[in-house]
Amino acid sequence: MNIKNKESQRLSRDGRELVVSIPVDFRQSGGRKQIVVPAGANAWTAPRSRISNTLITALAKAHRWRRLIEVGHYASAAELSKREAVNESYVCRVLRLTLLAPDLVQSILDGRQSKTLELKMLLKPFPTDWAAQRVHFDS
């Protein structure tokens, strides 16, 4: 293990254990507490994925709804919104997620999306051009 700050480590009195101290901060995010370490402190570990069930559920819902309209189960977003008992505007905003670039969708499914990417951001208008989406969502 490569630890850059030698002051943050010490041996136990019997010399059998090495104690390593890393300052951390606890933050609330989406109803969960997250441990945040200072920049560079976790350089020796692999980046952790941040699976967002909210984003994955929204993507799944978007593709399901699109498929239901495409196969003729519903004639329009208005009909779908009535049957699903949700606002038509919401249906249209969620359906827009089917336009996301495949690599952005994959990054969400893998938990590698930008730290700042949240559902409320995805439900706002975004470019249809995939290259512009990458810039827009800062991936």
Order of alpha helices (4+ residues) and beta strands (2+ residues): beta-beta-beta-beta-alpha-alpha-alpha-alpha-alpha-alpha
